[in-house]
Amino acid sequence: PVGDGGNDEILSPLACGLIPTGETELLDDFEIGRSSVSALLGGGGVASWVAVDAAGHASGIRSTVFGMDGGQTVSPFWVSGPGVVGDFSEYGRPGVSALSPSGFIVGWKEQRSANSVQAMPFSESGEALSPSVVVASESEAGFSDDEVSAVRTDDGYAFLWARSDGVVLMRFDSERKAAGEPECFGGASADYAVWGEPYSPAGDPAGAAWSGGDMYVAWLVQWGDPLHGEVLTGVFGTLISKEGGVGPVADVDGSPLVASRHNPQVVAVPDGAMVFVVRDGADVWGRLVGRDGMSNLPVQKVTQEEGMQYMAAARLNDKRAVLAWANCSGTVSARLVAPPMNPVGDVARHMVGEGEPWSCDTPPGVAVLNSGQVVVLSKYVAAGGKPSSKVSFFAPSPEGCIE
């Protein structure tokens, strides 16, 4: 599997628990909105986010680089912006991926004179390696308020985003050149009809790649009209080969069972793809999908916590995925999950601030550094109402094993 961090030699399979090890504040003059985090191949990590000004307007995309200890080694800088006063529809949540042998690339959706998906590469010191480029123009980009998801592959990277007629995948090689044309899949279909209606894509695509180039992608779908009645949601997915072949679209999450689902996540392991999703603001459910894109395994509950609206997942090593989430009481939590979908060890909890209310509508970001340290970026509102963000650290430990 290709991951943005983790080290199978450093991380023993016996390490089946997590322990909180500290925190640091992510300092910026702008409020940190929806964000993404990635490990860097040279060590440390990178975070990229929608920057929000004091009036609550999305002003652009900013990034920072942090070291192995989580401390910022590069002050936050503009990737795109500052933009004109507007709202969150002007910039979508960015995706960020490590580059080989070093550096990173940020991709995002932007609306100025027209919608577009753009990307810009940087060195690990935060220096731009080239100007931003338009990855997809308006006809390919779709709505600007959707996120862009970045997936690292063994020979480059890929960007994913949703639009009204499906999910778009665009691959790039190690020289940052487009490897083929954009692929669109997962559009509205009469398969899995509910109330006599076909499903339609609802966004939040996520993916993970195996060595060799094959990839599994999952995304939200919905039935019904969110403006005029009841809406049911689901999670669908498909296998995409390195050559560009798209497999059959399959129901990953036993749809439709509940009305509310959020941000599916995908982690590649040797036996397949672990797909996770938050249901009804309280539970994370998951299923292991085989390397052929199919699964006969049941959907299983992985963890439960009231007040959880969003979570993030990353590959720890071949035998473990890590889940992270923040609730509304000021606690950042993480736990390990082993294939096919077995919770491992206790939930590790880190109280970030006593009495500090949290913003529960902003998904956290999680990455596993080369050292094996797990870093979680989450947003909170400190005393006095000032929004801020903190990076919480967790470390694998053999303590608390239940295997």
C-alpha positions in Angstrom: 0.0 0.0 0.0 1.1 3.6 -0.6 0.7 5.8 2.4 1.6 9.3 3.4 3.5 8.0 6.4 4.2 5.1 8.6 7.1 2.8 8.6 6.7 -1.0 8.8 10.2 -1.5 10.1 9.9 1.0 12.9 6.3 0.2 13.8 6.1 -3.3 15.2 2.9 -5.2 14.6 2.7 -5.7 18.4 2.2 -1.9 18.8 -1.6 -2.2 19.2 -2.5 0.9 21.2 -2.1 4.7 21.0 -1.1 7.0 23.8 -1.4 10.9 23.7 2.1 12.5 23.9 1.5 16.2 23.6 0.2 19.2 21.6 1.2 22.4 19.9 -0.8 25.4 18.7 -0.9 26.1 15.0 -0.4 29.8 14.9 -1.8 31.9 12.1 -3.3 35.4 11.6 -6.3 33.8 9.9 -8.8 31.3 11.2 -8.1 27.8 10.0 -11.1 26.4 8.1 -11.4 23.0 6.5 -7.9 21.5 6.3 -5.9 18.5 5.1 -2.6 17.1 6.5 0.1 14.9 5.0 3.3 13.5 6.1 6.4 14.4 4.1 8.8 11.8 2.8 11.8 13.6 4.3 10.2 13.8 7.7 7.7 16.1 9.4 4.4 17.0 7.8 2.4 19.7 6.0 -1.0 21.2 6.6 -3.1 23.2 4.1 -6.4 24.9 4.8 -9.0 27.4 3.8 -8.1 30.7 5.4 -10.9 32.6 7.0 -10.6 36.3 7.8 -12.0 38.2 10.9 -15.3 38.8 9.1 -15.8 35.1 8.4 -15.0 35.2 4.7 -12.9 32.6 3.0 -9.8 34.5 1.9 -7.7 31.9 0.2 -5.6 28.8 0.8 -2.7 28.7 3.2 -0.2 26.1 4.3 2.5 25.5 6.9 5.2 22.9 7.4 6.0 21.3 10.8 8.9 19.1 12.0 9.0 15.7 13.5 8.1 17.2 16.9 5.1 19.0 15.5 6.5 22.5 15.8 6.1 24.8 12.9 9.3 25.0 10.9 7.8 27.3 8.2 5.4 30.2 9.0 2.0 30.0 7.3 2.1 31.2 3.8 -0.4 31.9 0.9 -0.9 29.1 -1.6 -3.7 31.1 -3.3 -5.0 34.5 -2.2 -5.7 36.6 -0.4 -8.9 36.7 -2.4 -11.8 39.1 -2.6 -14.4 39.2 0.2 -16.9 36.3 -0.3 -17.9 33.1 1.4 -16.8 29.5 1.6 -18.0 28.8 -1.9 -15.0 30.7 -3.2 -12.5 28.2 -2.0 -13.0 24.5 -1.4 -11.1 22.3 1.1 -7.6 21.7 -0.3 -5.9 18.3 -0.7 -2.2 17.9 -0.1 0.2 15.1 -1.0 3.9 14.4 -0.4 6.1 14.5 -3.5 9.0 12.1 -4.1 11.8 12.5 -3.2 10.8 15.6 -1.3 8.3 18.5 -1.2 4.5 18.5 -1.5 1.7 19.6 -3.8 -1.5 21.4 -2.9 -4.7 21.1 -5.0 -7.9 23.1 -4.5 -11.1 24.4 -6.1 -11.4 28.1 -6.6 -14.0 30.5 -8.0 -13.0 33.9 -9.2 -14.0 34.7 -12.7 -14.8 31.0 -13.3 -14.6 27.7 -11.4 -11.3 25.8 -11.6 -9.2 23.1 -9.9 -5.7 24.4 -9.4 -2.5 23.0 -8.0 0.9 24.3 -6.9 4.1 22.4 -5.8 6.4 23.4 -2.9 9.7 22.4 -1.4 9.7 21.3 2.2 10.9 24.8 3.2 7.6 26.2 1.7 9.3 27.6 -1.4 7.1 27.4 -4.6 8.6 25.1 -7.2 6.5 26.6 -10.0 3.5 28.9 -10.4 0.0 27.5 -9.8 -1.5 25.6 -12.8 -5.1 25.0 -13.8 -5.7 21.3 -13.4 -9.3 21.5 -14.6 -11.3 24.3 -16.1 -14.9 25.1 -15.4 -16.4 22.3 -17.5 -14.3 19.7 -15.6 -14.2 21.4 -12.2 -17.8 21.5 -11.2 -19.0 23.4 -8.1 -16.2 25.4 -6.4 -17.4 24.7 -2.8 -16.5 21.0 -3.0 -13.2 19.7 -1.6 -10.3 18.3 -3.5 -8.8 15.1 -2.2 -5.1 14.2 -2.9 -3.9 10.6 -3.1 -0.2 9.7 -3.2 0.7 6.9 -5.6 4.0 5.1 -6.0 4.7 7.0 -9.2 3.2 10.3 -8.5 -0.2 11.5 -7.1 -3.8 12.0 -8.0 -6.5 14.5 -7.4 -10.2 13.7 -6.8 -13.2 16.0 -6.7 -17.0 15.7 -7.1 -19.3 17.5 -9.5 -23.0 17.1 -10.4 -22.5 14.2 -12.8 -20.0 12.1 -10.8 -16.5 11.9 -9.3 -13.5 13.0 -11.3 -10.0 11.5 -10.9 -6.9 13.0 -12.5 -3.5 11.3 -12.2 -0.1 12.9 -12.4 3.4 11.3 -12.7 6.5 11.9 -10.7 7.3 14.9 -12.9 4.0 16.5 -12.1 2.7 15.9 -15.7 -0.9 14.7 -16.3 -1.0 11.0 -16.9 -4.0 10.8 -19.2 -7.3 12.6 -19.3 -9.6 13.2 -16.3 -11.9 10.2 -15.6 -15.5 10.7 -14.5 -17.4 7.9 -12.8 -20.2 7.3 -10.3 -22.8 9.5 -11.8 -26.6 9.2 -11.2 -27.8 5.7 -11.8 -31.1 3.8 -11.5 -29.1 1.0 -9.7 -29.9 1.0 -6.0 -33.0 3.1 -6.5 -34.9 4.4 -3.5 -38.4 5.8 -3.6 -38.1 5.1 -7.3 -35.3 7.6 -7.6 -31.7 6.9 -8.7 -28.8 7.9 -6.4 -26.8 11.0 -7.3 -23.2 11.8 -6.2 -23.1 14.1 -3.1 -19.4 14.8 -2.8 -16.6 14.1 -0.3 -14.6 11.7 -2.5 -11.6 9.9 -0.9 -9.2 7.4 -2.2 -6.1 5.3 -1.4 -3.6 3.5 -3.7 -1.8 0.2 -3.6 1.7 -0.3 -4.9 1.4 -0.9 -8.6 -1.0 1.9 -9.2 -4.5 0.5 -8.6 -6.7 2.7 -6.4 -10.0 2.4 -4.5 -12.2 5.5 -4.4 -15.3 6.0 -2.2 -17.8 9.0 -2.1 -21.1 10.1 -0.6 -24.3 9.6 -2.6 -27.9 10.7 -1.8 -31.5 10.1 -2.6 -34.1 12.8 -2.5 -34.1 16.6 -2.6 -32.3 18.3 0.4 -34.4 21.5 -0.2 -37.8 19.9 -0.4 -38.0 16.7 1.7 -36.3 13.8 3.3 -32.8 12.8 2.1 -31.1 9.5 2.6 -27.3 9.1 2.1 -25.0 6.3 1.4 -21.4 5.5 0.5 -20.5 4.0 -2.8 -17.1 3.0 -4.2 -15.2 1.6 -7.1 -11.9 0.1 -8.0 -9.8 2.0 -10.6 -6.9 0.3 -12.3 -3.6 2.0 -13.0 -4.5 1.8 -16.7 -7.6 3.8 -16.1 -10.2 1.1 -16.1 -13.1 1.8 -13.8 -14.7 -1.2 -12.0 -18.4 -1.5 -11.2 -19.8 0.9 -8.6 -20.8 -0.9 -5.4 -22.6 0.0 -2.2 -20.0 0.1 0.5 -22.1 1.0 3.6 -25.3 -1.0 3.3 -27.3 2.0 2.0 -29.7 3.4 2.8 -30.0 2.9 6.5 -29.6 6.3 8.1 -30.1 9.9 7.0 -26.8 11.4 8.0 -23.4 10.3 6.8 -20.2 12.3 6.7 -16.7 12.3 5.0 -15.9 8.7 4.0 -12.2 7.8 4.4 -10.1 5.1 2.6 -7.0 3.3 3.8 -5.1 0.8 1.6 -3.8 -2.4 3.2 -2.4 -5.5 1.6 -5.8 -7.3 1.6 -7.9 -4.5 0.3 -9.2 -1.0 1.1 -10.6 -0.2 4.6 -13.5 2.3 4.1 -14.8 4.3 7.0 -17.8 6.7 7.4 -19.4 8.6 10.3 -23.1 7.9 10.8 -25.6 10.1 12.6 -23.0 12.2 14.4 -22.1 9.3 16.8 -20.7 6.2 15.2 -17.9 5.2 12.8 -18.7 2.2 10.6 -16.4 0.5 8.2 -16.0 -2.3 5.7 -12.9 -4.0 4.1 -13.3 -4.1 0.3 -11.1 -6.6 -1.5 -8.4 -5.8 -4.1 -11.0 -6.7 -6.8 -13.3 -4.0 -5.6 -15.8 -6.3 -4.1 -16.6 -7.5 -0.5 -18.7 -10.2 1.1 -17.8 -8.9 4.6 -20.4 -7.1 6.7 -20.3 -3.5 7.6 -19.1 -3.2 11.2 -19.2 -0.5 13.9 -15.7 0.6 14.7 -16.2 3.2 17.4 -18.9 5.3 19.0 -18.9 8.8 20.6 -21.7 11.4 20.9 -20.8 14.7 19.3 -18.6 13.2 16.6 -19.5 14.7 13.2 -16.3 14.2 11.3 -13.3 11.9 11.5 -10.1 11.3 9.5 -8.2 8.1 8.8 -4.6 7.3 7.8 -2.4 4.2 7.2 -0.2 3.4 10.2 1.4 0.4 8.6 0.4 -2.8 6.7 -1.5 -4.1 9.8 -3.1 -0.9 11.2 -5.2 2.1 10.2 -5.6 5.0 12.6 -8.9 6.9 13.1 -9.0 10.4 14.7 -11.8 12.7 15.6 -12.7 15.7 17.8 -15.9 16.0 19.8 -17.6 19.2 21.0 -16.2 19.0 24.6 -12.6 19.7 23.8 -11.3 16.2 23.4 -9.3 14.8 20.5 -9.4 11.1 20.2 -7.7 8.4 18.2 -7.7 4.6 17.9 -6.2 1.8 15.9 -8.2 -0.5 13.6 -6.9 -3.8 12.2 -8.2 -5.5 9.0 -10.7 -6.6 8.3 -12.4 -4.0 10.6 -11.4 -4.8 14.2 -10.9 -2.1 16.8 -7.5 -2.5 18.5 -6.6 -1.2 22.0 -8.4 1.5 23.8 -9.4 4.9 22.5 -6.7 7.4 23.3 -8.1 10.7 24.4 -6.3 14.1 24.6 -8.0 17.0 26.4 -6.8 20.0 24.5 -8.1 22.7 26.7 -10.1 22.8 29.9 -13.4 24.5 29.3 -12.6 25.4 25.7 -15.6 25.0 23.4 -15.0 23.3 20.1 -16.0 23.9 16.5 -17.5 20.5 15.6 -18.4 21.4 12.0 -14.7 21.3 10.8 -13.2 17.9 9.9 -9.9 17.1 11.5 -6.8 16.2 9.6 -4.5 13.2 10.4 -1.2 12.0 9.2 1.4 9.4 10.3 5.0 10.7 10.2 7.9 8.6 9.2 8.8 8.2 12.9 5.4 6.6 13.5 4.1 9.6 15.4 0.4 10.3 14.7 -0.5 14.0 14.3 -4.1 15.3 14.4 -5.0 18.9 13.4 -8.3 20.1 14.9 -10.0 23.4 15.3 -11.3 24.9 18.5 -12.7 28.1 19.9 -10.8 29.3 22.9 -12.0 31.5 25.8 -13.1 34.9 24.4 -14.4 33.3 21.2 -11.2 33.4 19.2 -10.9 30.4 16.8 -7.6 28.6 16.8 -6.2 25.2 15.9 -4.0 22.7 17.6 -1.9 19.7 16.6 -2.3 16.8 18.9 0.3 14.0 19.0 -0.2 10.3 19.6 2.3 7.5 19.6 1.9 3.7 19.0 2.4 1.7 22.2 2.2 -2.0 23.1 0.3 -1.0 26.2 -3.4 -1.8 26.3 -3.4 -4.5 23.7 -6.5 -6.6 23.4 -5.4 -8.9 20.6 
